[in-house]
Amino acid sequence: MGVRDGDDFASYEKKLPILSSELAVLMGWKNKEDYVYDYKLTKAQISEIEKICSLSLPHNLTLFLTSSDS
């Protein structure tokens, strides 16, 4: 999801075509509990997600990864 600076609510949402196990490697998740939080994405993580999923994400928003899958 993406949030504009100063806003409290997401103005962008996109379901990613990637497996939770692939995200776990990218995000450095070690425990099953790690899968159920919101994570602010770094530029490197955004770039890697774009590459793996063959898509372009907005760069004018603060992007978060929300996952509830384990």
Backbone as a printed PyTorch tensor [residue, N CA C, xyz], in Angstrom:
tensor([[[  0.8470,  -1.1720,   0.0000],
         [  0.0000,   0.0000,   0.0000],
         [  0.8900,   1.2310,   0.0000]],

        [[  0.3570,   2.3300,  -0.4750],
         [  1.1060,   3.5650,  -0.5430],
         [  0.3830,   4.6820,   0.1690]],

        [[  1.1660,   5.5140,   0.8490],
         [  0.6200,   6.6300,   1.6200],
         [  1.3430,   7.9070,   1.2000]],

        [[  0.5930,   8.9540,   0.9760],
         [  1.2010,  10.2590,   0.6760],
         [  1.7460,  10.8530,   1.9740]],

        [[  2.8340,  11.5940,   1.8780],
         [  3.4100,  12.2490,   3.0520],
         [  2.3620,  13.0930,   3.7520]],

        [[  2.2190,  12.9080,   5.0620],
         [  1.2800,  13.6820,   5.8500],
         [ -0.1020,  13.0670,   5.9530]],

        [[ -0.3980,  12.0470,   5.1250],
         [ -1.7040,  11.3830,   5.1800],
         [ -1.6610,  10.2090,   6.1520]],

        [[ -2.8230,   9.8430,   6.6610],
         [ -2.9310,   8.7110,   7.5790],
         [ -3.4920,   7.4640,   6.9060]],

        [[ -4.0140,   7.6170,   5.6920],
         [ -4.6620,   6.4980,   5.0350],
         [ -4.0210,   6.2180,   3.6790]],

        [[ -4.0430,   4.9570,   3.2970],
         [ -3.4560,   4.5520,   2.0260],
         [ -4.2410,   5.1240,   0.8550]],

        [[ -3.5180,   5.6450,  -0.1230],
         [ -4.1470,   6.1410,  -1.3430],
         [ -3.8340,   5.2080,  -2.5140]],

        [[ -3.0970,   4.1400,  -2.2350],
         [ -2.7010,   3.1920,  -3.2780],
         [ -2.6260,   1.8030,  -2.6590]],

        [[ -3.2160,   0.8490,  -3.3450],
         [ -3.1180,  -0.5530,  -2.9260],
         [ -2.9310,  -1.4150,  -4.1580]],

        [[ -2.0760,  -2.4270,  -4.0290],
         [ -1.8100,  -3.3390,  -5.1450],
         [ -1.4880,  -4.7030,  -4.5800]],

        [[ -2.1700,  -5.7160,  -5.0710],
         [ -1.8570,  -7.0920,  -4.6960],
         [ -0.6700,  -7.5250,  -5.5420]],

        [[  0.3510,  -8.0550,  -4.8990],
         [  1.5600,  -8.4450,  -5.6000],
         [  1.5080,  -9.9020,  -6.0300]],

        [[  1.9390, -10.1870,  -7.2550],
         [  1.9680, -11.5640,  -7.7420],
         [  3.2630, -12.2700,  -7.3110]],

        [[  3.3770, -12.5020,  -6.0160],
         [  4.5920, -13.1040,  -5.4570],
         [  4.1860, -13.9960,  -4.2900]],

        [[  4.8820, -15.0920,  -4.1240],
         [  4.6060, -16.0170,  -3.0290],
         [  5.1450, -15.4720,  -1.7080]],

        [[  4.4790, -15.8320,  -0.6410],
         [  4.9310, -15.4050,   0.6910],
         [  6.3530, -15.8860,   0.9710]],

        [[  6.6820, -17.0670,   0.5000],
         [  8.0320, -17.6030,   0.7230],
         [  9.0920, -16.7510,   0.0190]],

        [[  8.7610, -16.2040,  -1.1530],
         [  9.6840, -15.3140,  -1.8660],
         [  9.8200, -13.9860,  -1.1240]],

        [[  8.6960, -13.4810,  -0.6160],
         [  8.7380, -12.2490,   0.1730],
         [  9.5540, -12.4340,   1.4390]],

        [[  9.4470, -13.6010,   2.0460],
         [ 10.1800, -13.8780,   3.2790],
         [ 11.6820, -13.7230,   3.0660]],

        [[ 12.1700, -14.2230,   1.9500],
         [ 13.6040, -14.0970,   1.6430],
         [ 13.9620, -12.6280,   1.4300]],

        [[ 13.1760, -11.9420,   0.6270],
         [ 13.4140, -10.5280,   0.3190],
         [ 13.3730,  -9.6530,   1.5720]],

        [[ 12.4040,  -9.9210,   2.4400],
         [ 12.1910,  -9.0870,   3.6240],
         [ 13.0250,  -9.5260,   4.8220]],

        [[ 13.6310, -10.6950,   4.7490],
         [ 14.4270, -11.1830,   5.8700],
         [ 13.5920, -11.7490,   7.0040]],

        [[ 12.4000, -12.2310,   6.6690],
         [ 11.5200, -12.7920,   7.6890],
         [ 12.0610, -14.1380,   8.1390]],

        [[ 12.1040, -14.3450,   9.4460],
         [ 12.6200, -15.5870,  10.0120],
         [ 11.5150, -16.4320,  10.6470]],

        [[ 10.5190, -15.7740,  11.2350],
         [  9.4540, -16.4580,  11.9630],
         [  8.1170, -16.2570,  11.2790]],

        [[  7.1900, -17.1700,  11.5010],
         [  5.8520, -17.0610,  10.9190],
         [  5.1550, -15.7770,  11.3790]],

        [[  5.4590, -15.3090,  12.5850],
         [  4.8490, -14.0780,  13.0900],
         [  5.2620, -12.8610,  12.2640]],

        [[  6.4060, -12.9340,  11.6200],
         [  6.9010, -11.8180,  10.8120],
         [  6.0050, -11.5320,   9.6090]],

        [[  5.2070, -12.4960,   9.2040],
         [  4.3790, -12.3730,   8.0080],
         [  3.1550, -11.4800,   8.2150]],

        [[  2.7970, -11.1450,   9.4320],
         [  1.5140, -10.4780,   9.6830],
         [  1.6360,  -9.0140,  10.1140]],

        [[  2.7080,  -8.3620,   9.7650],
         [  2.9060,  -6.9590,  10.1240],
         [  2.9440,  -6.0960,   8.8720]],

        [[  2.8930,  -4.7910,   9.0630],
         [  3.0920,  -3.8370,   7.9750],
         [  4.5530,  -3.4030,   8.0040]],

        [[  5.1790,  -3.3690,   6.8570],
         [  6.5860,  -3.0060,   6.7610],
         [  6.7680,  -1.8370,   5.8100]],

        [[  7.4400,  -0.8000,   6.2640],
         [  7.8130,   0.2930,   5.3760],
         [  8.9370,  -0.2230,   4.4840]],

        [[  8.7480,  -0.0990,   3.1860],
         [  9.7110,  -0.6430,   2.2390],
         [ 10.8570,   0.3310,   1.9770]],

        [[ 12.0530,  -0.2250,   1.8730],
         [ 13.2190,   0.5630,   1.4910],
         [ 13.2530,   0.6760,  -0.0350]],

        [[ 14.0660,   1.5800,  -0.5410],
         [ 14.1990,   1.7230,  -1.9960],
         [ 14.7090,   0.4260,  -2.6160]],

        [[ 15.6350,  -0.2490,  -1.9260],
         [ 16.1690,  -1.5140,  -2.4360],
         [ 15.0800,  -2.5890,  -2.4860]],

        [[ 14.2430,  -2.6600,  -1.4660],
         [ 13.1550,  -3.6390,  -1.4520],
         [ 12.1400,  -3.3420,  -2.5560]],

        [[ 11.8130,  -2.0720,  -2.7420],
         [ 10.8790,  -1.6790,  -3.8030],
         [ 11.4410,  -2.0910,  -5.1620]],

        [[ 12.6950,  -1.8100,  -5.3830],
         [ 13.3430,  -2.1500,  -6.6420],
         [ 13.3290,  -3.6570,  -6.8790]],

        [[ 13.6120,  -4.4230,  -5.8500],
         [ 13.6290,  -5.8850,  -5.9770],
         [ 12.2260,  -6.4350,  -6.2350]],

        [[ 11.2230,  -5.9020,  -5.5630],
         [  9.8350,  -6.3250,  -5.8030],
         [  9.4230,  -6.0000,  -7.2360]],

        [[  9.7870,  -4.8150,  -7.7180],
         [  9.4710,  -4.4420,  -9.1000],
         [ 10.1150,  -5.4160, -10.0800]],

        [[ 11.3580,  -5.7800,  -9.8060],
         [ 12.0900,  -6.6940, -10.6780],
         [ 11.4620,  -8.0930, -10.6570]],

        [[ 11.2110,  -8.6290,  -9.4670],
         [ 10.6590,  -9.9770,  -9.3320],
         [  9.2600, -10.0700,  -9.9260]],

        [[  8.4410,  -9.0500,  -9.7020],
         [  7.0350,  -9.0780, -10.1390],
         [  6.8180,  -8.4760, -11.5170]],

        [[  7.8660,  -7.9470, -12.1330],
         [  7.7610,  -7.3090, -13.4500],
         [  6.6820,  -6.2330, -13.4620]],

        [[  6.7830,  -5.3100, -12.5320],
         [  5.8320,  -4.2030, -12.4670],
         [  6.5300,  -2.9560, -11.9790]],

        [[  5.8380,  -1.8550, -12.0920],
         [  6.3590,  -0.5720, -11.6390],
         [  5.4610,  -0.0440, -10.5260]],

        [[  6.0570,   0.3170,  -9.4200],
         [  5.3200,   0.8630,  -8.2830],
         [  5.5030,   2.3780,  -8.2380]],

        [[  4.5510,   3.0980,  -7.6730],
         [  4.6920,   4.5610,  -7.5970],
         [  5.8650,   4.9550,  -6.6930]],

        [[  6.6260,   5.9170,  -7.1490],
         [  7.7850,   6.3650,  -6.3760],
         [  7.5180,   7.6910,  -5.6590]],

        [[  6.2960,   8.1870,  -5.7600],
         [  5.9460,   9.4440,  -5.0880],
         [  5.1650,   9.1900,  -3.7920]],

        [[  5.1290,   7.9350,  -3.3370],
         [  4.4380,   7.5600,  -2.1130],
         [  5.3870,   6.8270,  -1.1750]],

        [[  5.0660,   6.8410,   0.0980],
         [  5.7690,   5.9700,   1.0350],
         [  5.0660,   4.6250,   0.9490]],

        [[  5.8290,   3.5750,   0.5750],
         [  5.2110,   2.2780,   0.3330],
         [  5.4130,   1.3370,   1.5240]],

        [[  4.3620,   0.6040,   1.8150],
         [  4.3690,  -0.3910,   2.8880],
         [  3.9390,  -1.7250,   2.3130]],

        [[  4.5010,  -2.7820,   2.8570],
         [  4.0770,  -4.1250,   2.5150],
         [  3.2140,  -4.6420,   3.6410]],

        [[  2.0240,  -5.0510,   3.3040],
         [  1.1030,  -5.6360,   4.2760],
         [  0.8720,  -7.0720,   3.8820]],

        [[  1.1410,  -7.9760,   4.7920],
         [  0.9670,  -9.3920,   4.5000],
         [  0.2440, -10.0630,   5.6580]],

        [[ -0.6900, -10.9050,   5.3330],
         [ -1.3740, -11.6840,   6.3730],
         [ -1.2480, -13.1700,   6.0830]],

        [[ -0.4480, -13.5020,   5.1050],
         [ -0.2390, -14.8750,   4.6760],
         [  0.9240, -15.4910,   5.4270]],

        [[  0.8620, -16.7650,   5.6630],
         [  2.0140, -17.4480,   6.2670],
         [  2.3920, -18.6480,   5.4600]]])
